[in-house]
């Protein structure tokens, strides 16, 4: 396997980085995330113009035809810059669900709109009292009419259409397109300055996407989502580590830089190790997806390390920055908040450890002798 980025991927990374760094510093980030939508329409248009919004969709559907490796490159830059644009929640996740279930005409309409930045979707799947990885899907679908409550809808506050999971009369899970105007939604803000919504469906009309049970499609897209979140987290960790190292080199105590204190340099080295472990596991998951292997166990292995590394790097970054690390005016606290949010999205460390430990009996015993 080739671990270095290709020439095209380097160009993609640099282009996205130029767009995001030219728009965001910590002050701009705070002002943008305090607006009603919480992200910049100007940045969104720029991402659409350079093809980022249609990156992972096929060219036949109006996308760019790139793969998970390219998505990971982009997500890493979003994590490094803390850009709040809802690429994952409003485009990639619902778009992948549509692309894998809808007919050609529906795909062309929706994917084309997403790629151009003219439409925004959201995936409504989680329900009250759900705890990952178990999803009750108690929302019902009877003759194309949906009833139920969906919580934790990522960026559901700005969606014009929802992709809603619902259980049908035969017990199968179907995916339905539901117009935002037909639901009751309650928007909220999260601690990492992002947005979400809860939606209520009461005999709400929906259009079925595809035939048959959509459970496997949802599971596969969840693994792809985990990969994207891992890549974003690595970008945020790498930047938090860089900020910490720079601070140790410039901040003086007793007349000398903090970097001269051996205990602090050892702790920074441990942060580097955690970052490398996270990068390796993120790459491992991305490579698996590139090979067509949407294995939830692989995703849990990667996410477990991401959660552990993110917690370690975040806590150390805050502590070694001292009081300034807790202020809203300094970026490191925002990185820690985002890493915390990612670690609790689609299962935290304990949940993924439980999944992995529950499968230990499936492996052959290793003996030495």
C-alpha positions in Angstrom: 0.0 0.0 0.0 1.2 3.5 -0.8 1.0 5.7 2.4 2.1 9.0 0.8 -0.4 11.2 -0.8 -0.5 11.1 -4.6 0.2 14.3 -6.6 -3.5 14.8 -7.1 -4.3 14.3 -3.4 -1.6 16.8 -2.5 -3.1 19.3 -4.9 -6.5 18.6 -3.4 -5.2 19.1 0.2 -3.4 22.3 -0.7 -6.5 23.8 -2.5 -8.8 23.0 0.4 -6.3 24.3 2.9 -5.9 27.6 1.0 -9.7 28.1 1.0 -10.1 27.4 4.7 -7.1 29.2 6.0 -7.9 32.3 4.0 -11.3 32.5 5.7 -10.7 31.2 9.2 -8.7 32.2 12.3 -10.0 31.8 15.8 -11.8 35.2 15.9 -13.5 34.6 12.5 -14.4 31.1 13.6 -16.2 32.5 16.7 -18.0 35.2 14.8 -19.2 32.8 12.1 -20.3 30.1 14.5 -22.3 32.7 16.4 -24.5 33.4 13.3 -27.9 31.8 12.9 -26.6 29.0 10.5 -23.2 28.7 12.2 -21.1 28.5 9.0 -20.1 30.7 6.1 -22.1 30.7 2.9 -19.1 32.2 1.1 -16.9 29.2 2.1 -19.7 26.8 1.1 -19.9 28.4 -2.3 -16.1 28.1 -2.7 -16.2 24.4 -1.7 -18.9 23.9 -4.3 -16.9 25.7 -7.0 -13.8 23.6 -6.6 -15.9 20.3 -6.5 -15.5 19.4 -2.8 -19.3 19.0 -2.2 -19.6 16.5 -5.0 -16.3 14.8 -4.3 -17.4 11.3 -3.4 -20.4 11.0 -5.8 -20.1 9.4 -9.2 -19.7 11.5 -12.3 -22.9 10.0 -13.7 -24.8 11.5 -10.8 -23.2 14.9 -11.0 -20.2 14.4 -8.7 -16.4 14.2 -9.0 -16.1 10.4 -8.8 -13.3 10.5 -6.1 -13.0 7.9 -3.3 -12.7 7.7 0.5 -9.0 8.5 0.4 -9.8 11.9 -1.1 -12.6 12.5 1.4 -10.2 11.7 4.3 -7.8 14.3 2.9 -10.5 17.0 2.9 -11.8 16.0 6.3 -8.3 16.3 7.7 -8.1 19.9 6.5 -11.6 20.6 8.0 -10.4 19.3 11.3 -7.1 21.3 11.2 -8.9 24.5 10.5 -12.0 23.8 12.6 -14.1 24.8 9.7 -17.8 24.5 10.7 -19.2 23.9 7.2 -21.5 20.8 7.4 -19.9 18.8 4.6 -20.3 15.5 6.3 -23.8 15.9 7.9 -25.5 17.8 5.1 -23.8 16.4 2.0 -21.7 13.2 2.3 -23.8 11.1 4.7 -27.3 11.7 3.2 -25.8 11.8 -0.3 -24.2 8.4 0.0 -27.5 7.0 1.3 -29.3 8.5 -1.7 -26.7 7.3 -4.2 -26.9 3.7 -2.9 -30.7 3.5 -2.9 -32.4 5.9 -5.2 -33.3 5.5 -8.9 -31.2 7.3 -11.5 -33.5 10.3 -11.9 -33.7 10.9 -8.1 -29.9 10.5 -7.8 -29.3 13.0 -10.6 -31.7 15.5 -9.0 -30.4 15.3 -5.4 -26.7 14.6 -6.0 -26.6 17.3 -8.6 -28.1 19.8 -6.1 -25.8 18.8 -3.3 -22.7 19.0 -5.5 -23.7 22.5 -6.6 -24.3 23.7 -3.1 -28.0 24.3 -3.9 -29.4 21.7 -1.6 -28.8 20.5 1.9 -29.9 17.2 3.3 -29.7 15.5 6.7 -29.9 11.9 7.9 -32.5 11.4 10.6 -31.9 8.0 12.2 -31.2 8.2 15.9 -34.2 8.2 18.2 -34.8 8.9 21.9 -33.1 6.4 24.3 -31.0 4.9 21.5 -27.5 4.1 22.5 -24.9 3.3 19.8 -24.7 0.7 18.2 -28.3 -0.2 18.9 -30.9 1.8 16.9 -34.5 1.0 17.7 -36.0 2.6 14.5 -39.3 2.9 16.2 -40.5 5.5 13.7 -43.1 3.8 11.6 -43.9 4.0 7.9 -47.4 3.0 6.8 -48.4 3.5 3.2 -45.7 6.2 2.8 -46.7 8.1 5.9 -44.1 8.4 8.7 -44.7 8.8 12.5 -42.0 9.2 15.1 -39.3 11.3 16.6 -35.7 11.6 15.5 -33.0 13.2 17.6 -29.4 14.2 17.1 -30.0 15.1 13.5 -26.6 16.5 12.4 -27.2 20.0 11.0 -30.9 19.2 10.7 -31.6 22.9 11.3 -30.6 23.9 7.8 -31.7 20.8 5.8 -34.3 21.3 3.1 -34.9 17.5 2.9 -34.4 14.7 5.4 -33.4 11.1 4.7 -35.4 9.3 7.4 -35.2 5.7 8.5 -38.5 4.1 9.4 -39.7 0.6 10.2 -42.3 -0.8 7.8 -45.2 -3.1 8.5 -43.2 -6.2 7.6 -40.4 -5.2 10.0 -38.0 -4.0 7.3 -36.2 -0.7 7.6 -36.8 1.7 4.7 -35.3 5.1 3.8 -37.6 7.9 2.9 -37.1 11.4 1.6 -39.1 13.9 3.7 -39.5 17.6 2.9 -38.3 19.8 5.8 -41.5 21.9 5.6 -43.5 18.8 6.5 -41.8 18.1 9.9 -41.7 19.9 13.2 -38.0 20.6 14.0 -36.3 22.0 17.1 -32.8 23.3 16.5 -30.1 23.5 19.1 -26.4 24.3 19.4 -23.7 21.9 20.6 -20.7 22.6 22.8 -18.3 22.5 19.8 -20.3 25.4 18.2 -22.0 23.2 15.7 -25.8 22.7 15.1 -28.3 19.9 15.3 -32.0 19.3 15.4 -34.8 17.1 16.7 -37.6 16.4 14.3 -41.1 15.2 14.9 -43.0 13.3 12.2 -46.8 12.9 12.5 -48.3 11.0 9.6 -45.8 12.9 7.5 -45.6 12.0 3.7 -42.3 10.5 2.5 -40.9 9.1 -0.7 -39.4 5.6 -0.5 -35.8 5.3 -1.6 -35.2 2.0 -3.4 -36.6 -1.4 -2.5 -35.9 -3.9 0.3 -34.4 -3.5 3.7 -31.9 -0.6 4.0 -30.2 -1.9 7.1 -27.0 -2.9 5.3 -26.8 0.4 3.4 -27.1 2.3 6.7 -24.4 0.1 8.3 -22.0 0.7 5.4 -22.5 4.4 5.4 -22.0 4.5 9.1 -18.6 2.9 8.6 -17.8 5.5 6.0 -18.9 8.2 8.4 -16.6 6.8 11.1 -13.7 7.0 8.7 -14.5 10.6 7.8 -14.7 11.5 11.5 -11.4 9.8 12.3 -9.7 11.8 9.5 -11.2 15.0 10.8 -10.0 14.2 14.4 -6.5 13.5 13.2 -6.4 16.9 11.5 -7.6 18.5 14.8 -5.1 16.5 16.9 -2.2 17.4 14.6 -3.0 21.1 14.8 -3.5 21.0 18.6 -0.1 19.2 18.9 1.6 21.8 16.7 0.1 24.7 18.8 1.4 23.1 22.0 4.9 22.6 20.6 5.0 26.1 19.4 3.8 27.4 22.8 6.5 25.4 24.6 9.2 26.9 22.4 8.0 30.5 22.9 6.6 30.7 26.4 9.3 31.4 29.0 9.4 30.4 32.6 12.3 31.3 34.9 13.8 33.1 32.0 14.0 30.1 29.7 11.5 28.6 27.2 9.3 25.8 28.5 10.7 23.5 25.9 14.0 23.3 27.9 12.2 21.5 30.7 12.7 17.8 30.1 9.4 16.6 31.7 7.4 18.8 29.3 9.3 17.6 26.2 8.7 14.0 27.3 5.0 14.7 27.6 5.0 16.4 24.1 6.7 13.3 22.7 4.0 11.2 24.2 1.4 13.4 22.5 3.3 12.8 19.2 3.1 9.1 19.7 -0.6 9.3 20.3 -1.0 11.4 17.2 0.9 8.9 15.1 -1.2 6.0 16.4 -4.4 7.9 15.5 -3.0 8.7 12.0 -2.1 5.0 11.4 -5.5 3.7 12.5 -7.3 6.3 10.4 -5.3 5.4 7.4 -6.0 1.7 8.1 -9.7 2.3 8.1 -9.6 4.5 4.9 -7.6 1.8 3.1 -10.1 -0.8 4.1 -12.9 1.3 2.6 -10.9 1.9 -0.6 -10.7 -1.9 -0.9 -14.5 -2.1 -0.6 -14.4 -3.6 2.9 -17.0 -1.8 5.1 -16.1 -3.8 8.2 -17.6 -2.4 11.4 -14.9 -4.1 13.5 -12.2 -2.3 11.6 -14.1 1.0 12.2 -14.3 0.3 15.9 -10.6 -0.4 16.1 -9.9 2.9 14.4 -12.4 4.9 16.4 -11.2 3.4 19.7 -7.7 4.7 19.1 -9.0 8.1 17.8 -11.0 8.5 21.1 -8.0 7.6 23.2 -5.6 9.7 21.3 -7.9 12.7 21.2 -8.5 12.6 24.9 -4.8 12.3 25.6 -3.7 15.1 23.2 -6.6 17.3 24.2 -5.9 17.1 27.9 -2.2 17.6 27.6 -2.6 20.5 25.2 -4.9 22.3 27.7 -2.7 21.6 30.7 0.6 22.6 29.0 -0.9 25.8 27.7 -2.1 26.7 31.2 -4.9 29.2 31.8 -4.8 30.5 28.2 -5.7 27.1 26.9 -9.2 27.4 28.5 -10.0 30.8 27.0 -12.4 31.2 24.0 -9.9 33.7 22.5 -7.3 30.9 22.0 -7.8 28.1 19.5 -6.6 25.1 21.5 -9.8 24.8 23.6 -11.9 24.8 20.5 -9.9 21.8 19.1 -10.4 19.9 22.4 -14.1 20.6 22.2 -14.4 19.3 18.7 -12.3 16.2 19.5 -14.6 15.6 22.4 -17.7 15.9 20.2 -16.2 13.5 17.6 -15.3 11.0 20.3 -19.0 10.8 21.4 -20.4 10.6 17.8 -21.4 7.1 16.7 -20.0 5.5 19.9 -17.4 6.6 22.5 -14.3 4.7 23.5 -16.2 2.5 26.0 -18.8 1.5 23.4 -16.2 0.6 20.7 -14.2 -1.3 23.3 -17.3 -3.3 24.3 -17.9 -4.2 20.6 -14.3 -5.4 20.2 -14.1 -7.3 23.5 -17.4 -9.0 22.8 -15.9 -10.6 19.7 -12.7 -11.9 21.4 -14.1 -15.5 21.4 -14.4 -15.4 17.6 -10.6 -15.4 17.2 -8.3 -18.4 17.3 -6.1 -18.8 20.4 -2.5 -17.9 19.9 -0.1 -20.3 21.5 3.6 -20.1 22.0 5.8 -23.2 22.1 
